Amino acid sequence: MPGVLWGRPEWIPCPAFWAALASEVTEASHGFVNLSATLHEEVGFCLLGGYGVTAEMNLALFEVLRNAGVFEQDARVPAARIEVMLRTPTNVAGKMRRHRFPAQKAFRLEGALSRLDSARPPLGDPLALRSVLLDIPGIGPKTASWIVRNLTGSDEVAILDIHVVRAGKVMGLFGDDVRLPRDYFTMEKRFLDFCKAIQVKASLLDAIIWGEMRKMSHSGI
């Protein structure tokens, strides 16, 4: 691909490095696909995440809401009740934490789950499903793609979060002038083309990049 050099397996984070990692792992060990989850659960899980929310906090709070029946179809739990649960400190990796944006997330969750109860999106068509999700307030391209990937395992979408974008810019895959969400679909196509070029499934590669770049960020690299 123009502007992207193959490199060597020990050069982080060049294509050769990602291809080498991908050859050593499986989707079972690194993937996030959960075919047993419901659409309501995946929408809830992904809406809880985002800026300032760690994966550990996301999972812990999701379990709190799921155990309370928030993600049951036609449950129609009011935002005020969801907000109370998000404001209540929860054990996250041994520390008591609460969501950084409880009111905003509660409002968006109530609205999104209510829309799902009436919309009945097409689960058999990943791109059509994403299109329906994008019409729900609070769900942008990354979140919609995240939901679709987790629910269907589709390689027709890419989850371009901050870690994947950073790696892409270092490799020359993305230019310095691109911005999310404005350029999401242009960047997504380039990422999917990159996956084909190095012969790694998109559903595996963005999970690997997310995990490795996250570890490097936490270690100060």
N, C-alpha and C positions, 0 to 999 in steps of 0.2 A: 504494500500500500504506500502511495507517495507520502514521504515525510516520516515514515515509521521504519526504523532500523531494527533488524532481527535481534542483534546483540548476542550475548552468551548467557547460559543458565544462571551464572552467579552474579549477573548484573541486574540490580533491582532498580526500577521495575520494567525492564524491557520485555518484548514479546517472548523471547526465549525463556525468560524466568517464569512467566505465567504458564507457558506451554509445559515446562518441566514440572511445575507444581500440579498442573491438571492431570499429568500422566500418572501421578502418585496417589490421587484421591478419587473418590466416587461421589455421585450425587447423594448417596445414602449418608455419607459422612459430612458432606459440605452443603448439601442442598437445603432449601427451605420449603420445598413442596410438601403440602399436607392434604392429600386427597380425601382424608376423612373429615376435614373441617367443613363447616357450612359457609355460605357466602356471608351471612351475618357475622360470623365469627372472624372471618378474614378481614372484612371491612372494619370491624371494631378493633382488631389487633393493629392493623396498619394505620388507622386514624389516630390511635393512641401514640404512635411513634412520631418521629420527626425531629426537628431541631431542638437540641437541649435535652433530649430524652434518650438515655442509653438503652441498649437492647435488653439489659437485665431489668431495668425499671419497666420497660414496655411489657415484658412477659409477666412480671409480678402483678402489675395493675390489671392486665388482661385477665389473669386468673381470678382476681378479686371480682371483677365485673361478670365474668362468665359464671362463677359460682353463685352470684346473686341473680342469675337468670336474665341479665340484660340483653344477651344475644339470642335469646329464644325468639323464633319467628312469631310475629304479632304480639310480642311482650309489651311494647309501647311504654317502656320505662321513662318517666319524665326526666328532663335535663337536671332539674334540681336534685333529684335523688342520685343521679350519676355523679354530679358535682360533689356531693357529700362524700361519696366513696373515694373520689380522686383526691379530696382534701385530707382524708384520713391517712395518717402515716402507715406505710406498709413495709414489711421486711424485704429489703433488696440487698442481696449478698451480705447479710449480716448487719445492715444499717437501716434505720427507719427513714423512709423517704416518702414523699408525696409528689404528685404530678406538678410540673412547673406551671401548667396552664389549665387548671381544673375547670374554670368556667367556660373557656373557649372550647375545650375538647368535649365537655358535656353537651354543650349546645350543638356542636357538629355531629356528635354521635347520635343524639336524639333525632336530628333531622335526617341523617343518612339512613339509619335503621328504619325509620318511618317510610322513607322513599322506597327502600327495598321491599317492604311489605306490600306495596302497591304496584311497583314496576315489574317485578319478576324478570330480571335480566336474562339474556340468552347465555346459559352456562356452556353450551357446546361450541360457541364461536368466540375465541379469546379476544379478537380485535373488536368485535361487536360488543362484547361485554365491557371492554375498556371504554368504548365510546359512551355507553350508558352510564358508567361510573363517573366519567368526566363531567356529566351534567349535574352531578350532586355537589352542592356547595361544600367547600373544604377539601375536595378531592382533586388534586392536580395530576399531571402526567406521571410523576414518579410514584405517587401513592396508588393511582389506578393500575399502573404496570405492576407494582408490588403485589397488589391484591390478585391480579390475574395470574401472575407467576406462581404465587403460593397456592392458589386454588387449582390451577390447571397444569402447571409445569410447562407452559408454552414457551417455545423459543422464538416466537414472533414478537416478543416484547423484551425490553431491557430495563433493569432497575438502575437508573443513573443517579446514585446518591453522591454526596460530596467526596467519598473515598474513591469511587470509580472515576469520577471526573478528574480528581487530582492525578490519579495514575495515568489517565488518558492524556492529560496535558503534558506530563513529564515525558511520555512516549512520543509525543507529537501527533497523537491520534486526534486530539481536539486542539483548536487554536486558542490563543489567549483571549480572543475577542468574543468567544461564545458565552452565552449566559443561559441559565435556567430560571424559569421554565420556558423562556422565549424560544430557545433553539433546541428544545428537548427532542423533537422528532427527527430533526436533521442529525443530531448527535447520536440518537438511537440507531438510525440506519448505518452510520459509520461504525458504531460499536458492533452491530450485528454482522456487518461485512468483515470486520476484524476477526470476529469469532470464527467465521467460515474460513478466513485466510489461514488461521493457525489451527484449524480443525478441532475446535473445542466448543462444546455446547454452550450457548449463551446462559442457560440456566445454571450451569456449573461455573463458568468463568466469572460472572459478576459476583457470585457468592464467594469465590476464592479471593478476588481482588478486594471485596469488602472486608473480609476477615483479616487478610494480611496487612492492608493499609491501616485498618483500625488498630492492629497490634503495634505497627510502627509509629502511629500517632501517639498511642499511649506511652510508648517507650521513649518518646522525644526525638525519634529519627526524622 
